[in-house]
Amino acid sequence: GWAGPSAFMSTLAALGLAFATAAPAEVIVTVDDNTAHADITLTNGAGQTYSAEATIVFDAPQNLSPESLNVTAEIVDPADINPRLPQEPIANALLCPGGPVAMDPDFPVMITVEPPATPWLFETGFDGGAASGGLGFLNTYSFEIHTHDLFYEPHSRYRVFKAPIGENFLDITNAVEAGSVRARGRHGAFSQFVIAKDLRGQHGLLGVNVLCGVYAEKTTALTGYVLGALIGDVLRLDLLRLLAKIVALIPIDVLGALSAVEELIATIDANAGTDLPNAWHASHDVTNSAGEMKGVAEALRFDLQESLDSSAKP
């Protein structure tokens, strides 16, 4: 039977304590307006300490708090993570000479963002949307990992990779800056994030007309997003046409491909929230197609711009 308000509040307090202690003590999360900041300090059994700052900036969040975001971090064995990172297809390995994609043992840290869908704990979500409550946001978030455990150099090959929990990682990098390494990306869904060094070749040997893996990874993901999105046929065909143009241009005209990627991003932005779904809810009742597409399109733009900049360096 009903035990009265006092017992009910005690239960809520106990549940709140459980939520407060669920995250490791080594991850301290603060929220200010549309920005969440996580200070991460992890020490392994040998006494080696790894530290980082993760900053998540949302375009338009709702119910954003340390509890609704649920950020955790752990030290991982790179040998367990590397098979989940993208690699150059064997058929392309000789045509696109380069190296592997692998975590640096100097920073074997994986960050997980897994917002809980807890109807009674949070306010209601966007009007007409996340009735189940929990964290919600529109369009995209920017995710930055900043660590002094890695050394930055111009045209750094460090990248930030994102994966659904336990699944394969995708490069979402749109900036890598000094400090020592500050890698940033954008996307429209969560869960796990790592920094890894991507040594894949960007262009075919001796100008061979081939789409190397660093680009194919993103264009394949974008095609999957477009084909799976709940959108009209006209918009779907427009997006697929742009992707086909990008794929055709990358091996022969990087500047032209970059222009086509800019057109793709502009098309995504112009349709987000109208003809293209752009909301994410912790309840996973909708797919944020606009956010997912824009995040990977920006990563593709970054790759192409890096290719132009590195080829132009003295």
Secondary structure, DSSP 8 states (H G I E B T S, - for coil): ----HHHHHHHHHHHHHHHHHHS-TTEEEEEETTEEEEEEEEE-TTS-EEEEEEEEEEEEEES--HHHH-EEEEE--HHHHGGGS----GGGTTTS----EE--TT--EEEEE-----TTTS---STTS-TT-S-EEEEEEEEEEEESSS---TT--EEEEEESTTS--EE-EEEEEETTEEEEEEESS--EEEEEEE---SS-GGG-----HHHHHHHHHHHHHHHHS---HHHHHHHHHHHHHHHHHTTT-HHHHHHHHHHHHHHHHHHBTTTB--EEETT--S--HHHHHHHHHHHHHHHHHHHHHHHH--
